[in-house]
Amino acid sequence: MPVSATTCELCHAKPANLLWRNDRLRILAVADPDIPAYLRVVWNAHVREMTDLDPADAAHLLDVVLAVERALRAVLAPDKINVASLGNLVPHVHWHVIPRFLSDAHFPQPIWGTRQRDPDPALLARQRAALPALKAALARSLGDGLG
C-alpha cells in the first residue's frame, strides 16, 4: 500500500520527540527502549532518495546529519556512532544517527538485531537524561530552528 501524508508515520511523529527543525528537515528522538539517544534526521517533504534532492538540499541534509553526530559525541562520548540511510516503507529521505556503547544491549551487532545482553539501566538513564543537552547542542550548532 503506498504511503500518503495521512498514513505516513514520519509525517505524524509525536511533537515530544522533536529536538530541532527548520523548513526543510527535522531531528527526532526515536525513543528506542534500548538506545534512548537514537536520533533520526528526516526530510520534511515526501522525497524517496537523496538524489531526488537538489544539490544544495542534499548538502544541507548531510550537514545536519554531521551536526547530529557531533552533538552525540560531545554530549554522550559513545564508543561508536552508526549512521545509516534506511527506510523502505516511508517516502522520506531520512538518516539514523545512533550512539553505540560497548555495554549497550546489542553491541557489537546492529541495533535491529538480537540483543546480546540485558540493557544497562545506568546507560539507559544517562542517555534519557542527555536529551535536553542534545537539544541545546543542536540549537547552538544549527541555530534555534523553528521548534
Summary of the structure (lengths in Angstrom):
residues: 147
radius of gyration: 15.1
end to end distance: 31.6
largest distance: 43.4
contacts: 409
relative contact order: 0.21
helix: 34%
strand: 19%
